[in-house]
Amino acid sequence: MSEIKKTIVYSYMAILTVKIRNFLKKSFWKYTASAALYSIGIRIVRRQELLSSATAMIFLNFFLILMCLVFMMLVLSSILISRKLGGMKMYYTFSPEGIHVFNDLNGHEEEHGWEWILSHELTKKALFMRVDSPHTFEIMLERGTLSEEEIALLIAWAESGKGANPPS
């Protein structure tokens, strides 16, 4: 097999999946660390007195409310983006030489080498490939649309480009 062609449609579920995945990988831990540091700061201000269970519950409730708001914003932004892009597609052609991308949204065509793929992760649901972009951008190929041979080939090609441009 010398090339693999895949079409990715901008759908609500695809956009939401990637947004939640990126939030859980990056921002969730930042929010959690901030809440922990804030709690430690309150303890220091109180001159090493332990926080009461009531105060700890207030922090926990504040944190949970904040997480609910964040998830509501993720859902709302996914709805807005899917309405704006409704049905637009990206056409990817993967080959040993690199990746050819045709964007249905603006008609642009791009050629990238495998060093464009910074990392990849195979989950039960999909193969995620994070690309070298100023904004967080992942190519999500659902596992149901890939054969085991295609998955192995894509992973091998992605790993072949890592030596050329390691992620910073």
BELQUI-V696428 format. One record per residue. N is the residue number from 0. PSI is psi as a letter, one per 30 degrees, with the letter a starting at -180 (none if undefined). OMEGA is omega in degrees with one decimal (* if undefined). NEAR is the number of other C-alpha atoms within 8 Angstrom. Layout:
BEGIN
[[N | PSI | OMEGA | NEAR] [N | PSI | OMEGA | NEAR]]
END
This chain:
BEGIN
[[0 | j | -174.9 | 3] [1 | f | 175.3 | 5] [2 | l | 179.8 | 8] [3 | k | 179.4 | 9] [4 | k | 179.4 | 8] [5 | k | 176.4 | 7] [6 | k | 177.9 | 8] [7 | k | -179.0 | 10] [8 | k | 175.6 | 8] [9 | j | 178.3 | 12] [10 | l | -179.0 | 9] [11 | e | -176.2 | 10] [12 | e | 179.0 | 6] [13 | e | -179.9 | 9] [14 | e | -180.0 | 12] [15 | e | 179.6 | 11] [16 | e | -178.6 | 8] [17 | e | 179.3 | 10] [18 | e | -180.0 | 10] [19 | e | 178.6 | 10] [20 | e | 179.8 | 8] [21 | e | 177.4 | 10] [22 | e | -178.1 | 9] [23 | e | -179.8 | 9] [24 | e | -172.6 | 8] [25 | d | -168.4 | 8] [26 | e | -178.3 | 9] [27 | e | -178.4 | 9] [28 | e | 176.0 | 9] [29 | e | 177.3 | 8] [30 | e | -179.7 | 8] [31 | e | 179.0 | 8] [32 | e | 178.6 | 8] [33 | e | 178.9 | 8] [34 | e | 178.7 | 10] [35 | e | 178.4 | 8] [36 | e | 178.2 | 8] [37 | e | 178.0 | 8] [38 | e | 178.3 | 9] [39 | e | 178.2 | 8] [40 | e | 177.2 | 8] [41 | e | 179.6 | 8] [42 | e | 179.4 | 12] [43 | e | 179.0 | 9] [44 | e | 179.9 | 7] [45 | g | 177.7 | 7] [46 | h | 174.4 | 6] [47 | g | 175.4 | 7] [48 | k | 179.2 | 7] [49 | k | 175.8 | 5] [50 | k | 176.7 | 7] [51 | l | 179.8 | 6] [52 | e | 178.3 | 6] [53 | e | 178.5 | 6] [54 | e | 177.8 | 8] [55 | e | 178.8 | 9] [56 | e | 176.9 | 8] [57 | e | 177.2 | 8] [58 | e | -179.6 | 10] [59 | e | 178.9 | 8] [60 | e | 177.5 | 8] [61 | e | 178.5 | 8] [62 | e | 179.9 | 9] [63 | e | 176.9 | 8] [64 | e | 177.5 | 8] [65 | e | 179.1 | 8] [66 | e | 176.9 | 8] [67 | e | 178.0 | 8] [68 | e | 179.2 | 8] [69 | e | 179.7 | 8] [70 | e | 175.7 | 9] [71 | e | 177.7 | 8] [72 | e | 177.1 | 8] [73 | e | 179.2 | 11] [74 | e | -179.0 | 9] [75 | e | -179.9 | 8] [76 | e | 177.0 | 8] [77 | e | 177.6 | 12] [78 | e | -178.5 | 9] [79 | e | 179.9 | 8] [80 | e | -179.3 | 11] [81 | e | 175.2 | 13] [82 | e | -179.3 | 7] [83 | e | -176.0 | 6] [84 | f | -176.7 | 9] [85 | j | 173.7 | 9] [86 | f | 177.3 | 8] [87 | l | -174.4 | 9] [88 | l | 170.8 | 11] [89 | k | 179.9 | 12] [90 | k | -179.2 | 12] [91 | k | 171.5 | 12] [92 | j | -179.2 | 11] [93 | k | 177.2 | 11] [94 | l | 179.0 | 10] [95 | f | -179.0 | 7] [96 | f | -178.6 | 6] [97 | a | -174.1 | 10] [98 | k | 174.3 | 12] [99 | k | -177.5 | 11] [100 | k | 171.7 | 11] [101 | k | -177.9 | 11] [102 | j | 179.6 | 11] [103 | f | -176.6 | 10] [104 | e | -177.2 | 8] [105 | g | 177.4 | 5] [106 | g | -179.1 | 7] [107 | k | 172.9 | 7] [108 | k | -179.0 | 8] [109 | k | 173.7 | 7] [110 | k | 179.2 | 8] [111 | k | 171.5 | 9] [112 | l | -178.8 | 9] [113 | f | 174.8 | 13] [114 | f | 176.7 | 13] [115 | f | 178.4 | 10] [116 | j | -178.1 | 13] [117 | e | 179.7 | 13] [118 | l | 176.7 | 9] [119 | l | 178.3 | 11] [120 | k | 178.5 | 7] [121 | j | 177.7 | 8] [122 | a | 176.6 | 7] [123 | f | -175.3 | 5] [124 | e | -170.8 | 8] [125 | l | 169.5 | 11] [126 | j | 179.9 | 14] [127 | k | 177.2 | 12] [128 | j | 178.8 | 12] [129 | k | -175.5 | 12] [130 | l | 179.0 | 12] [131 | j | -176.6 | 8] [132 | k | 178.3 | 6] [133 | f | 177.0 | 4] [134 | l | 177.3 | 4] [135 | k | -178.2 | 8] [136 | k | 177.6 | 8] [137 | k | 171.0 | 9] [138 | k | -179.7 | 9] [139 | j | 176.9 | 11] [140 | j | -176.8 | 10] [141 | k | -174.0 | 9] [142 | f | 179.7 | 10] [143 | f | -179.4 | 7] [144 | f | -177.8 | 6] [145 | k | 171.3 | 9] [146 | l | 178.8 | 8] [147 | e | 177.9 | 6] [148 | e | 178.9 | 6] [149 | e | 178.2 | 9] [150 | e | -179.7 | 10] [151 | e | -179.6 | 8] [152 | e | 179.3 | 8] [153 | e | 179.2 | 9] [154 | e | 179.0 | 9] [155 | e | 179.3 | 8] [156 | e | 179.4 | 11] [157 | e | -179.8 | 13] [158 | f | 179.1 | 7] [159 | f | -179.1 | 8] [160 | f | -176.0 | 13] [161 | e | -179.5 | 13] [162 | f | -175.7 | 7] [163 | e | -175.8 | 6] [164 | i | -178.1 | 9] [165 | k | 179.5 | 8] [166 | k | -179.5 | 6] [167 | none | * | 2]]
END
